[in-house]
Amino acid sequence: MSSEDGFDLQWATTEDEPDIRALAGSVAMPGAVSVRFAREPDYFLGTTIMGDPCDVLIARHRPDGRLAAIGCRAEHPAFINGQAGRLGYIGQIRVGEDFRGTWLVQRGAQWFKQASAPGLVYFGVIAGDNPRARTLLTGGRLPGGVHVKHMGRMATYAIALRRQRPRRIPALRVDAGSTETLPEIVDFLQQHGPRRQFFPAYTLEDFTEGRRLRGLVPADIMIARRSGAIAGVMAAWDQAAYKQDIVEAYGAALRRLRPVYDLGARLLGFAPLTPPGRPIPLAFAACTCVANDDLDVARALLSACAQAAFERGKAYLMLGLADDDPLLAAARGRFHITYQSDLYSAAWSSDSLTSLDGRIPYVEIATL
C-alpha cells in the first residue's frame, strides 16, 4: 500500500468488490448516448475475460475511506507480429466525480509499471467521446513515463437486429459450433489469427473452462465451411449475466428524434431505443476470423450471428474492427449506429513499440 496526498493505493481484494462495482456502474461515459457500464452481480466475474492475471488497482480517500478511483491491468496470450506471446491491457479506469484532477491516474501508472514484465506491450482503447483520456495519452507529460503509439482508429457498429433469413452464399455452409468441433475451431483461429496484430491466441481450454470466454458456449460460435473446410468463424457472445450497458441519457438531438426513430423502428421490425435507466439488450461479435478476408464468408457469418442474437432477445449485435480492416465492409450495408474510438499500444520501453509491424490490429471489444 502507498499513501500520497490523502489517498491510499492498493491492489483490490474481494472485500473491496461492492465499492468497486458501485463506482464502475456510477460513472457515465459521455456521448450522443451516455452509457454506464454496470457489472452486476459481481465485478470480478467480468475481470476474467480481460486476462489472467487481471489486477484491479484502487485508490481510497484516507479521511473517509471512500473509493476514489479504480483501474485494471491484465495480461493474456495474443499474437504479436505473428508470434504467440503475452499482451497487456490497461482499462476500466474510473475516477469518482469528487476526485478528478488529483493525479491518481499518474500515480496508478507507477503501480502498473512495477507489476509489468520487462518489454511487455499493452493496448488500450479510448472512446471518441472521451477527450480527457485522449489528452492524457497525447500530452507532453505521459503518466508514469510510459511510451505510447497510436495504432489507428476503430469503428464499433451497433447493428440493429430484426428477424431476417440468414444470408445464403453458394457453396458456403454456416452451422453452429459444438463441443466436437471446438478443436477444429481453435486450429483455424491459431492458423489465421496471426494475420492480425494482437489477435487473441485462443486455446481449447479458453472455450471449455468458463473463465476467459465466460458465458460463451460452442453453439454461439458460427462456422462457415467451403467443401467441408472452415473458411471463417464468428461468435455471438452474450455477457448480460455479468456485464450491462445501461443508458444514462440521450443527447439533445436523439431526445428530439427518439419518438420518430421509435415509430420507424417498430414499423421496420427493429427494437425502439432503450429507455434511460435500462440495460441495452446486446451481444458482441467475437472471435472474428475469416480466411483471406473473404467478404462473402464474413457477410454469411454476420448474418448467422445477427439471427442468433435476435433469437435470444437482443436488439443489437456489436461488431468492433479497425477502420482499415476489410471485414468491416461486411456490416456497412446493415442498419447500424457507429461508435468511433482510438486504439493505442503502450510500453515502458520504446523498443517494444517500434518493433510492432504494420499488421491490421484486432482486439476483442467484448473484453474491454
MARSEKE-168665 format. One line per field, with one value per residue: x, y, z of N, C-alpha, C, O in turn; residue in one letter. Coordinates in steps of 0.05 Angstrom, whole numbers. Atoms other than C-alpha are relative to their C-alpha. Last residue first. Layout:
N
n_x c(X	...) .
n_y c(Y	...) .
n_z c(Z	...) .
ca_x c(X	...) .
ca_y c(Y	...) .
ca_z c(Z	...) .
c_x c(X	...) .
c_y c(Y	...) .
c_z c(Z	...) .
o_x c(X	...) .
o_y c(Y	...) .
o_z c(Z	...) .
aa c(A	...) .
This chain:
368
n_x c(-10	-16	17	12	28	4	26	5	25	24	24	2	26	-2	-11	20	22	-7	7	-24	-20	-20	-16	-17	-28	-16	-28	-19	-28	-15	-29	-10	-16	7	21	26	7	21	22	18	20	25	18	4	-12	12	-15	-23	-22	-23	-23	-25	-23	8	-18	13	-5	16	28	4	-3	24	22	-3	7	28	13	-4	16	29	6	-1	23	24	21	18	-3	-22	9	-24	5	-16	-26	-13	-25	-20	-20	-2	4	-23	3	2	-20	6	2	-23	-3	7	-22	-6	-19	12	22	-12	-12	22	14	-16	1	27	7	6	21	25	14	10	22	-6	-5	16	2	3	25	-3	24	-7	-20	1	19	-14	19	-7	18	18	9	12	3	-9	8	-22	-5	-9	0	-17	5	-22	8	-20	-1	22	-7	2	0	27	22	23	-9	-9	20	-2	12	28	14	9	24	-5	19	-10	-4	22	13	-16	8	-1	-24	0	6	-12	-29	-7	4	-21	-25	3	-3	-28	-18	-14	-17	-23	7	-21	-8	12	-5	19	-8	-24	-5	-21	-10	-11	-29	-11	-7	2	28	8	28	17	22	26	17	29	18	27	20	2	28	1	26	-1	7	-21	-19	0	16	-9	-29	-12	-14	-19	-19	-19	-18	-18	-18	-24	-14	13	-2	24	11	19	23	18	28	16	28	7	-15	-25	-3	11	-13	-28	2	7	-25	-18	6	-11	-29	-7	1	-23	-18	-21	-14	-29	-11	4	24	-6	22	-8	19	26	6	23	13	9	17	-14	15	-10	4	-17	-14	-20	8	-15	10	-18	4	-20	-8	-12	-8	-7	-4	-15	15	0	26	16	-7	-4	20	-10	20	-12	17	-4	14	15	-9	-25	-21	-1	-13	-29	-8	8	-23	-19	-26	2	15	-12	4	-7	-14	4	-16	13	28	5	14	-17	12	-13	11	26	0	-14	16	24	-9	-6	24	17	4	14	29	7	26	14	-5	1	-14	11	26	19	-9	18	-14	17) .
n_y c(-26	3	11	-22	8	5	11	9	-12	16	-14	-3	10	26	-3	-11	19	20	-10	2	-16	16	-14	19	-7	22	1	0	-2	-12	3	-24	1	-23	4	0	-27	-11	19	-5	-19	14	4	29	10	-14	-23	6	-20	9	-19	16	-9	-21	-23	-24	-1	21	-8	-20	13	15	-19	-9	21	5	-22	4	24	-7	-18	16	17	-15	4	-23	-17	6	9	8	-5	21	6	17	-9	22	3	29	4	11	28	16	-6	-22	8	-7	-29	-8	-3	25	16	6	19	26	12	7	23	23	6	9	27	19	-11	-3	26	8	-16	-27	-5	-22	-21	-27	-13	-27	-14	-27	-13	12	-14	-4	-13	3	-19	7	-23	5	-23	-24	-25	-13	14	27	5	20	0	11	6	-4	-28	-5	7	29	8	-3	5	-5	-20	-25	-18	-2	21	4	-26	-5	16	28	17	27	18	19	3	-8	-25	-21	-16	-23	-24	-1	-2	-27	-21	3	-10	-30	-10	2	-19	-17	17	9	20	17	-7	15	-12	10	-7	16	25	-4	25	-3	0	25	2	27	7	27	4	8	11	-2	20	-5	23	-4	-5	22	1	0	6	-7	20	3	21	11	25	15	0	-24	-14	17	12	-21	-3	22	-2	-16	-2	-21	-26	-7	-25	-11	-14	-16	-3	-19	6	2	-17	13	9	27	19	3	18	26	10	9	28	17	0	17	28	14	5	-21	-5	3	-18	-29	-12	-18	-16	-22	-1	-11	-20	-18	-13	-27	-12	-12	1	20	27	4	-26	1	-12	9	25	12	28	10	28	5	27	7	-23	9	3	27	12	-12	8	-26	-8	-23	-18	-20	-24	-14	-26	-12	14	13	-19	-1	23	-5	-10	19	17	-12	1	-4	16	26	14	28	9	27	2	18	-3	6	-21	-8	1	-19	-27	-4	7	-21	-24	3	-1	-28	-17	4	-26	-18	5	27	7	19	28	17	25	24	7	-22	-25	-23	-25	-24) .
n_z c(-10	-24	-21	-15	-6	-28	-7	-27	-10	3	10	29	10	13	26	18	2	20	27	17	-15	-13	-20	-13	-7	-12	8	-22	7	-22	-1	-12	-23	-16	-20	12	8	-17	-1	22	-9	-8	22	3	25	23	9	16	-2	15	0	1	15	19	2	-10	-29	-12	0	-21	-26	-5	-5	-28	-18	2	-14	-28	-8	0	-22	-25	1	-9	20	-2	24	18	26	15	28	14	-12	20	13	0	21	7	28	14	6	-24	-20	-18	-28	-17	-5	-27	-19	-15	15	26	-4	-6	24	18	-12	3	29	7	-10	22	17	-16	-1	26	8	6	29	12	-20	11	-7	10	11	10	-17	-27	-17	-26	-18	-29	-12	-22	-15	-26	-18	14	-12	-15	-25	5	29	12	28	17	27	20	6	18	27	3	28	12	-18	18	20	-13	-9	-30	-16	8	-1	-28	-5	-3	-15	5	-23	0	-26	-23	-13	20	0	-18	14	26	-3	-12	20	20	-12	-1	27	8	-12	20	18	-15	-20	-10	-27	-21	-26	-20	-27	-7	13	20	12	27	2	9	29	12	5	7	-9	22	-14	12	-12	2	0	-8	20	19	11	30	12	28	20	19	-7	-28	-1	-24	-2	-11	22	15	-19	-6	23	1	-23	6	-25	-16	13	15	-10	19	-13	17	-8	16	5	28	19	8	28	3	-17	10	23	-10	-12	21	6	-21	2	24	-7	9	-24	-2	25	-2	-20	8	-11	-22	-10	-18	-23	5	-21	5	-23	6	-21	-22	-25	-18	9	24	4	22	25	23	12	20	5	19	3	26	6	27	18	24	25	10	-4	-21	-27	-12	-20	-17	-12	-18	-3	-26	3	-22	-24	0	7	29	11	3	26	20	7	18	-13	-29	-19	-2	-26	3	-23	-10	-24	-18	9	28	16	22	27	17	-4	11	28	15	-2	17	28	6	2	23	13	-19	2	-9	-12	17	-5	23	-3	13	-10	1	11	-7	-1	0) .
ca_x c(-256	-268	-326	-283	-240	-178	-154	-98	-81	-9	42	98	110	184	179	132	176	236	203	205	154	100	37	-6	-64	-130	-176	-252	-312	-382	-427	-502	-526	-573	-536	-499	-436	-430	-389	-346	-315	-281	-230	-199	-177	-224	-203	-259	-315	-381	-436	-500	-562	-634	-622	-679	-640	-670	-641	-572	-575	-601	-545	-494	-519	-519	-450	-424	-454	-428	-358	-357	-378	-327	-268	-213	-166	-192	-241	-232	-280	-271	-326	-389	-418	-490	-539	-601	-585	-594	-649	-642	-658	-705	-673	-686	-741	-729	-728	-785	-789	-853	-826	-761	-798	-840	-780	-740	-796	-805	-729	-713	-717	-681	-631	-612	-607	-563	-593	-586	-558	-569	-543	-490	-493	-439	-445	-505	-513	-449	-480	-426	-447	-388	-352	-311	-288	-269	-271	-262	-321	-321	-328	-347	-372	-373	-417	-399	-456	-469	-399	-418	-396	-417	-346	-296	-234	-268	-311	-262	-284	-272	-208	-185	-183	-132	-140	-81	-120	-107	-58	-37	-79	-50	-36	-110	-107	-74	-89	-161	-169	-138	-184	-246	-223	-213	-282	-320	-339	-364	-409	-408	-468	-470	-457	-450	-418	-421	-470	-479	-543	-555	-596	-670	-688	-720	-695	-629	-596	-521	-483	-421	-356	-305	-232	-179	-105	-48	-28	37	50	112	101	139	90	35	54	77	73	1	-23	-43	-75	-108	-141	-169	-199	-226	-273	-326	-282	-274	-203	-179	-118	-62	-2	66	110	184	205	148	97	76	123	98	25	39	74	14	-31	4	-8	-81	-90	-66	-119	-157	-219	-235	-307	-332	-303	-248	-258	-205	-233	-171	-100	-88	-24	-3	38	65	46	82	51	80	46	-5	-40	-38	-69	-48	-90	-83	-144	-161	-202	-213	-237	-266	-288	-248	-267	-201	-159	-193	-185	-148	-159	-117	-151	-102	-124	-76	-102	-139	-196	-247	-230	-246	-320	-337	-296	-349	-402	-478	-475	-421	-452	-423	-459	-478	-489	-517	-496	-433	-405	-388	-428	-392	-439	-431	-357	-362	-415	-380	-315	-349	-382	-317	-269	-274	-257	-188	-163	-90	-71	-68	-84	-102	-92	-36	1	-5	22	0) .
ca_y c(-83	-158	-153	-107	-166	-134	-135	-95	-93	-115	-59	-86	-74	-67	8	-7	-54	-10	49	10	25	2	27	9	53	41	101	102	114	90	76	62	8	-11	-62	-50	-29	-94	-136	-75	-82	-145	-102	-78	-6	25	-28	-74	-75	-111	-102	-140	-101	-113	-179	-226	-291	-302	-235	-256	-319	-280	-230	-286	-320	-256	-237	-306	-301	-230	-250	-310	-267	-216	-264	-235	-290	-337	-303	-292	-258	-290	-243	-207	-179	-186	-131	-115	-44	-41	6	72	113	76	32	58	21	-51	-64	-93	-39	-7	-12	23	79	93	90	137	188	188	189	247	302	262	239	311	333	276	213	194	142	81	20	-26	-89	-141	-204	-245	-198	-225	-254	-270	-281	-317	-312	-363	-368	-413	-480	-539	-584	-561	-490	-480	-422	-436	-396	-398	-389	-465	-475	-435	-365	-344	-332	-333	-326	-360	-419	-477	-500	-447	-420	-491	-505	-449	-378	-335	-270	-226	-172	-154	-192	-244	-285	-305	-350	-413	-406	-388	-448	-497	-470	-481	-552	-568	-539	-580	-637	-589	-557	-498	-470	-481	-439	-472	-439	-468	-412	-359	-357	-298	-318	-300	-239	-224	-157	-132	-64	-68	-28	-18	-5	31	34	86	72	42	106	91	107	106	105	153	141	182	218	290	324	306	252	200	247	287	224	209	278	276	217	219	182	125	108	36	9	-38	-62	-87	-122	-106	-122	-155	-107	-101	-43	-5	-16	14	74	84	87	150	184	163	190	259	293	326	284	264	286	256	188	164	103	68	2	-2	-25	-89	-129	-178	-241	-280	-321	-298	-262	-194	-201	-258	-260	-295	-253	-199	-151	-83	-51	17	43	111	148	93	128	114	180	217	167	174	105	88	20	-22	-83	-136	-184	-243	-275	-233	-186	-243	-259	-188	-196	-241	-195	-141	-185	-182	-138	-101	-37	3	70	99	169	162	221	218	219	156	152	136	102	29	25	62	15	-47	-24	-9	-77	-113	-83	-143	-188	-156	-96	-78	-17	59	101	173	236	268	203	137	71	0) .
ca_z c(-455	-465	-514	-557	-575	-605	-677	-708	-782	-790	-795	-752	-678	-664	-651	-593	-553	-568	-532	-466	-412	-460	-494	-554	-572	-607	-619	-617	-661	-647	-707	-704	-752	-808	-849	-914	-878	-839	-888	-903	-834	-859	-897	-832	-844	-792	-742	-720	-669	-683	-631	-646	-625	-602	-567	-549	-555	-625	-645	-624	-665	-725	-720	-712	-776	-816	-792	-812	-882	-890	-868	-915	-974	-953	-958	-914	-940	-886	-839	-764	-716	-648	-623	-647	-583	-557	-539	-500	-474	-399	-373	-337	-398	-445	-498	-568	-605	-629	-703	-744	-797	-770	-699	-719	-754	-693	-646	-691	-695	-619	-608	-655	-602	-549	-602	-618	-546	-524	-495	-422	-374	-418	-383	-413	-371	-355	-312	-337	-397	-429	-493	-544	-617	-647	-714	-753	-825	-883	-846	-893	-914	-986	-962	-889	-846	-772	-723	-650	-600	-601	-570	-508	-490	-419	-394	-451	-408	-348	-370	-373	-442	-495	-465	-452	-527	-536	-561	-581	-582	-644	-623	-694	-745	-792	-730	-727	-788	-763	-689	-703	-750	-700	-646	-690	-707	-633	-618	-670	-622	-568	-619	-667	-703	-778	-840	-908	-969	-1040	-1059	-1006	-965	-919	-858	-865	-826	-759	-734	-706	-705	-715	-663	-705	-668	-710	-692	-709	-712	-674	-638	-601	-527	-484	-409	-363	-306	-338	-403	-398	-466	-479	-526	-475	-424	-480	-504	-435	-428	-499	-484	-538	-588	-539	-518	-527	-492	-510	-470	-492	-441	-451	-380	-340	-313	-240	-226	-287	-267	-198	-230	-276	-214	-192	-259	-259	-188	-208	-165	-223	-212	-141	-128	-193	-177	-223	-267	-308	-336	-380	-388	-428	-433	-487	-475	-534	-595	-658	-717	-701	-633	-629	-562	-494	-439	-389	-348	-317	-286	-258	-199	-167	-106	-62	2	65	98	110	70	3	-26	-90	-123	-170	-201	-225	-280	-284	-325	-376	-392	-393	-320	-298	-314	-255	-211	-212	-181	-193	-234	-271	-295	-352	-353	-420	-448	-519	-561	-520	-449	-409	-344	-279	-230	-250	-240	-174	-145	-170	-139	-73	-71	-91	-40	7	-53	-55	-93	-103	-63	-65	-4	-17	26	-12	-24	13	-13	0) .
c_x c(-16	9	16	-18	-13	-29	1	-27	-6	-25	-25	-27	-2	-26	2	11	-21	-22	6	-8	27	19	20	18	15	28	14	28	18	29	11	30	6	15	-5	-23	-27	-11	-24	-24	-21	-21	-26	-20	-2	10	-12	15	24	21	24	23	22	24	-10	17	-11	4	-18	-29	-5	0	-26	-22	2	-9	-30	-15	2	-17	-29	-7	-2	-25	-26	-23	-19	0	25	-9	26	-3	13	29	9	24	17	18	2	-7	25	-2	-4	23	-6	-5	25	2	-10	23	8	19	-12	-21	11	10	-23	-15	16	-2	-28	-11	-9	-22	-25	-16	-12	-24	6	6	-18	-4	-1	-27	8	-25	9	20	0	-19	13	-19	1	-18	-19	-9	-15	-2	11	-10	21	9	12	-4	19	-9	24	-10	20	-1	-22	5	0	-2	-27	-26	-22	8	9	-17	1	-14	-30	-15	-11	-27	9	-17	10	4	-24	-18	18	-8	3	26	0	-3	15	30	9	-2	23	26	-2	5	29	20	16	19	26	-11	21	10	-15	8	-21	10	26	5	20	10	9	31	10	6	0	-30	-11	-28	-21	-20	-28	-15	-28	-15	-28	-20	-1	-29	2	-25	3	-6	22	20	2	-17	11	30	13	16	21	22	21	20	21	19	26	13	-12	3	-24	-13	-17	-22	-16	-29	-14	-29	-9	15	27	5	-10	14	28	0	-5	26	18	-5	13	31	8	0	24	19	19	15	31	14	-1	-26	9	-25	7	-17	-27	-3	-24	-14	-6	-20	17	-16	9	-2	20	11	22	-11	17	-14	20	-3	24	9	13	6	4	1	18	-15	-2	-27	-18	3	8	-23	14	-22	13	-17	1	-15	31	6	28	21	1	14	30	10	-8	21	20	27	-1	-13	12	-2	5	16	-6	18	-18	-29	-5	-15	21	-11	11	-12	-27	-1	13	-17	-23	10	6	-25	-22	-6	-15	-31	-1	-25	-14	7	-5	17	-13	-28	-23	12	-20	17) .
c_y c(9	26	-1	-10	22	-7	-4	-11	-10	16	-16	11	5	-10	-26	4	10	-20	-21	8	-2	19	-19	17	-24	9	-23	-2	0	-1	15	-3	29	-1	26	-4	1	26	11	-19	5	19	-14	-5	-30	-11	13	26	-9	22	-12	19	-22	9	20	25	26	-2	-20	9	19	-15	-14	20	9	-21	-4	22	-4	-23	7	18	-17	-16	13	-1	25	18	-4	-13	-5	3	-22	-5	-21	11	-25	-5	-30	-4	-10	-30	-16	6	23	-8	5	30	8	1	-25	-18	-8	-22	-28	-14	-9	-25	-26	-9	-8	-26	-20	10	2	-26	-8	15	30	1	22	20	28	14	28	12	28	13	-11	13	1	16	-4	23	-9	27	-7	24	23	27	14	-14	-27	1	-21	1	-8	-9	6	30	7	-7	-30	-8	5	-5	7	21	26	23	5	-21	-3	26	6	-14	-29	-20	-27	-20	-19	-1	5	27	20	16	25	27	2	2	27	22	-2	12	30	10	-3	20	17	-16	-8	-21	-21	10	-17	12	-9	7	-13	-27	7	-27	2	2	-28	2	-28	-1	-26	-6	-7	-14	5	-23	8	-27	3	4	-21	-2	2	-9	11	-21	-4	-22	-12	-25	-15	-3	26	15	-16	-10	21	2	-22	2	17	4	23	28	7	24	13	13	12	-1	23	-6	-4	18	-14	-12	-28	-21	-6	-20	-29	-11	-11	-29	-18	-1	-18	-30	-16	-4	23	3	-1	19	29	13	17	17	23	0	13	19	17	11	29	10	11	1	-23	-29	-4	28	-2	13	-7	-25	-10	-30	-3	-29	0	-30	-7	23	-10	-4	-29	-14	13	-5	27	8	23	19	18	25	13	25	3	-14	-13	20	1	-24	4	9	-22	-19	10	2	-29	-16	-28	-14	-30	-5	-27	-3	-18	5	-9	20	10	-3	20	28	6	-5	23	25	-2	3	29	17	-2	27	18	-3	-28	-9	-17	-29	-17	-24	-24	-9	20	26	22	25) .
c_z c(24	12	26	23	16	4	31	4	28	11	-4	-8	-30	-11	-15	-28	-20	-4	-21	-28	-13	15	12	19	10	4	15	-12	25	-8	24	4	11	27	16	20	-13	-11	15	1	-22	9	8	-22	-3	-27	-25	-6	-15	1	-15	-3	1	-18	-21	-1	12	30	13	2	23	26	5	6	29	20	0	16	31	9	1	24	25	-1	10	-20	0	-24	-18	-26	-16	-30	-16	10	-21	-16	4	-23	-6	-30	-15	-4	26	19	18	29	17	3	27	18	14	-16	-27	3	5	-25	-18	10	-5	-29	-7	11	-21	-18	17	1	-26	-11	-3	-30	-11	22	-11	4	-8	-12	-9	19	29	21	28	17	30	8	21	12	25	18	-16	11	17	25	-5	-31	-13	-29	-17	-27	-23	-8	-20	-29	-1	-29	-14	15	-19	-22	13	11	30	18	-6	2	28	5	1	16	-8	23	0	25	25	11	-22	-1	18	-13	-26	3	11	-22	-20	11	-1	-28	-7	13	-20	-18	15	21	9	27	21	27	20	28	8	-13	-22	-10	-29	-1	-6	-30	-12	-5	-11	11	-21	18	-12	13	-3	-1	12	-21	-21	-8	-31	-13	-28	-21	-20	3	28	4	23	2	10	-21	-15	19	5	-23	0	23	-4	27	15	-13	-18	13	-21	17	-23	10	-14	-6	-28	-20	-4	-27	-3	17	-10	-23	12	12	-22	-5	22	-2	-23	8	-8	23	3	-26	0	19	-5	9	23	6	19	25	-6	24	-9	25	-8	20	22	27	18	-10	-22	-4	-20	-26	-24	-12	-21	-2	-19	-1	-28	-2	-29	-20	-23	-26	-11	5	22	30	12	18	15	10	21	0	27	-9	1	26	-1	-10	-31	-13	-3	-28	-20	-10	-20	14	-7	22	-1	27	-3	25	13	24	16	-7	-29	-17	-21	-28	-19	2	-13	-30	-16	0	-19	-29	-7	0	-22	-13	19	-2	9	14	-20	8	-25	6	-13	7	1	-11	6	0) .
o_x c(-10	23	3	-23	-7	-47	19	-46	-5	-23	-42	-43	3	-26	4	-4	-35	-26	-7	-25	47	20	15	24	3	41	10	32	11	40	4	39	2	13	12	-46	-40	-32	-47	-45	-44	-45	-46	-43	10	-4	-23	4	35	16	34	23	25	20	-22	11	-6	-12	-36	-39	-18	-20	-41	-32	-15	-30	-44	-28	-18	-37	-41	-23	-24	-43	-37	-30	-23	-21	41	-25	46	-4	1	43	9	22	19	11	22	-29	38	-1	-27	36	8	-28	37	19	-33	31	24	9	-17	-18	9	0	-28	-16	7	-15	-32	-21	-33	-45	-45	-38	-37	-45	-4	27	-36	-23	18	-46	21	-40	24	18	-9	-10	18	-19	-11	-10	-35	6	-30	9	35	-26	23	28	34	-25	43	-29	45	-17	20	-15	-16	2	17	-24	-32	-44	-24	-3	-7	-19	-16	-38	-46	-33	-35	-47	23	-9	0	27	-39	-39	24	-3	21	24	3	16	37	41	22	18	39	36	13	26	42	34	37	44	48	-34	21	31	-40	32	-45	32	47	9	14	26	-3	41	19	-8	21	-46	-6	-31	-37	-18	-40	-9	-36	-9	-32	-21	14	-44	16	-36	0	13	36	21	23	-38	34	42	25	36	45	45	44	43	44	43	48	1	-5	16	-21	-24	-7	-28	-4	-40	-12	-37	-11	2	47	-2	4	28	34	10	13	37	24	12	32	42	20	22	38	33	15	38	43	24	19	-41	22	-37	2	-7	-31	-2	-26	-30	12	-43	41	-23	5	18	38	-4	45	-36	31	-28	31	-6	27	16	9	14	-5	-20	42	-17	-23	-35	-25	-15	32	-45	37	-38	15	-16	-13	-10	45	-10	45	28	19	35	39	17	10	29	23	28	-1	-1	16	17	-12	39	-29	39	-41	-45	8	-38	34	-7	-1	-34	-28	-6	-1	-27	-25	3	-9	-31	-30	-24	-39	-45	13	-26	-33	26	-28	42	-37	-47	-44	35	-43	39) .
o_y c(30	26	-3	5	26	2	-16	-5	-35	32	-8	18	27	-30	-27	-1	-6	-30	-22	-4	6	43	-44	40	-42	19	-26	-5	12	-22	38	-24	48	-20	43	-3	22	35	1	-13	12	11	-12	6	-42	-11	-1	48	-30	45	-33	34	-36	20	12	44	32	-14	-13	13	12	-16	-7	20	1	-18	1	16	-10	-19	8	10	-20	-12	5	19	37	22	14	-32	9	-17	-35	15	-45	30	-37	0	-43	-12	5	-46	-20	-13	44	-5	-14	42	16	-19	-41	-35	-32	-44	-46	-34	-33	-45	-43	-29	-31	-42	-22	2	-11	-28	-10	2	47	-9	32	17	44	8	43	-1	41	10	3	23	-20	41	-23	46	-27	47	-27	45	24	40	8	-30	-33	7	-21	-12	6	-32	28	37	14	10	-43	-11	26	-19	30	43	38	26	-6	-25	12	28	7	-1	-39	-29	-38	-30	-20	10	-13	48	37	41	48	38	12	24	42	34	17	31	43	23	17	34	9	-14	0	-19	-44	22	-20	12	-4	-2	0	-47	23	-40	-10	21	-43	16	-38	13	-33	-24	10	-38	26	-47	30	-45	1	-10	-20	-19	20	-31	35	-31	-25	-41	-9	-23	-24	-24	41	5	-15	-3	17	-4	-17	6	6	14	46	45	10	23	20	4	24	-23	46	-8	-27	33	-5	-35	-47	-38	-28	-43	-45	-30	-35	-46	-32	-23	-39	-42	-26	15	42	-5	15	40	43	24	7	28	20	-3	23	10	25	-3	44	2	5	23	-46	-40	-21	47	-8	14	9	-39	6	-44	12	-40	18	-42	7	33	-2	-27	-41	-16	0	-14	32	13	19	29	10	41	5	36	-10	-13	-5	20	-10	-21	8	-8	-35	-18	-1	6	-35	-24	-39	-13	-45	5	-33	-17	-11	14	-28	14	30	-24	42	33	15	13	37	33	14	23	41	30	18	41	24	16	-46	-15	-8	-34	-22	-23	-29	0	15	32	20	25) .
o_z c(35	33	48	41	40	-11	42	-11	32	29	-19	10	-39	-25	-40	-48	-33	-26	-42	-40	-2	9	14	14	23	-14	39	-36	45	-14	30	14	-4	41	19	12	-14	-1	12	-11	-16	11	-6	-21	-20	-47	-41	-4	-9	-8	-6	-23	21	-40	-41	13	35	44	29	24	42	40	24	29	46	33	20	36	44	23	23	41	36	15	31	-32	-21	-37	-21	-26	-13	-44	-33	15	-16	-31	26	-46	1	-37	-29	14	34	27	16	39	28	-10	30	29	3	-32	-31	-7	-11	-33	-22	-4	-20	-36	-16	-5	-28	-16	11	-11	-29	-17	11	-39	3	38	-7	-10	7	-26	5	43	47	41	40	15	41	5	16	9	26	11	-22	-2	41	25	4	-41	-7	-36	-16	-30	-34	-27	-43	-46	10	-40	-25	6	-27	-21	27	36	45	15	5	19	31	10	-18	37	-28	27	20	25	40	-2	-21	1	7	-24	-27	-1	-3	-30	-23	-1	-15	-33	-13	-1	-28	-15	8	29	1	29	18	34	16	35	11	0	-40	4	-47	-12	12	-45	-21	9	-34	27	-29	24	-8	8	7	-17	36	-41	-41	1	-42	-7	-33	-34	-18	-13	41	16	22	-4	-5	-30	-7	17	-2	-20	4	19	-3	46	11	-1	-43	35	-43	39	-42	13	-6	-29	-37	-34	7	-32	3	7	-19	-21	10	1	-21	0	17	-7	-18	10	10	30	18	-28	15	11	-7	-7	42	-12	43	47	-28	47	-32	37	-15	20	25	36	12	-20	-20	-10	-13	-30	-35	3	-36	18	-38	19	-44	18	-47	-29	-24	-35	-8	28	41	44	17	10	25	-6	44	-19	46	-31	-15	45	-16	-33	-43	-25	-25	-44	-31	-33	-42	39	-31	42	-23	43	-13	27	19	22	21	10	-38	-25	-17	-41	-22	-7	-36	-45	-30	-21	-38	-42	-22	-21	-33	-4	14	-9	-1	38	-34	23	-32	6	-9	-5	-10	-5	0	12) .
aa c(L	T	A	I	E	V	Y	P	I	R	G	D	L	S	T	L	S	D	S	S	W	A	A	S	Y	L	D	S	Q	Y	T	I	H	F	R	G	R	A	A	A	L	L	P	D	D	D	A	L	G	L	M	L	Y	A	K	G	R	E	F	A	A	Q	A	C	A	S	L	L	A	R	A	V	D	L	D	D	N	A	V	C	T	C	A	A	F	A	L	P	I	P	R	G	P	P	T	L	P	A	F	G	L	L	R	A	G	L	D	Y	V	P	R	L	R	R	L	A	A	G	Y	A	E	V	I	D	Q	K	Y	A	A	Q	D	W	A	A	M	V	G	A	I	A	G	S	R	R	A	I	M	I	D	A	P	V	L	G	R	L	R	R	G	E	T	F	D	E	L	T	Y	A	P	F	F	Q	R	R	P	G	H	Q	Q	L	F	D	V	I	E	P	L	T	E	T	S	G	A	D	V	R	L	A	P	I	R	R	P	R	Q	R	R	L	A	I	A	Y	T	A	M	R	G	M	H	K	V	H	V	G	G	P	L	R	G	G	T	L	L	T	R	A	R	P	N	D	G	A	I	V	G	F	Y	V	L	G	P	A	S	A	Q	K	F	W	Q	A	G	R	Q	V	L	W	T	G	R	F	D	E	G	V	R	I	Q	G	I	Y	G	L	R	G	A	Q	G	N	I	F	A	P	H	E	A	R	C	G	I	A	A	L	R	G	D	P	R	H	R	A	I	L	V	D	C	P	D	G	M	I	T	T	G	L	F	Y	D	P	E	R	A	F	R	V	S	V	A	G	P	M	A	V	S	G	A	L	A	R	I	D	P	E	D	E	T	T	A	W	Q	L	D	F	G	D	E	S	S	M) .
